[in-house]
């Protein structure tokens, strides 16, 4: 049952993104930004953790989880370190994903010839 719930919630997030692309005529960058901000807002109201408990990977895999991780890390470090902890916390939880994205993008750019 956990897999079905994760599939439905993750799929629903993707459907909302596709609807924004198709009917609101937003660019993928706009939709991604909206989802990151939405994940941050939901985490600010302590709602995203409940969604993660309910949906598991259906809530942690989509881009909304990135916004959740940014705010979650910033708030945790801010409590420990004060104002300077905000900047430290943002990258503490997300640095592995950001580093992997940069590394794999570089490798793909070396292997394939970009169009343009």
Secondary structure, DSSP 8 states (H G I E B T S, - for coil): -HHHHHHHHHHHHHHHHHHHHHHS---HHHHHHHHHHHHHHHHHTT-HHHHHHHHTHHHHSSTHHHHHHHHHHHHHHHHHH-THHHHHHHHHHHHHHHHHHHHHHHHHHHHS----
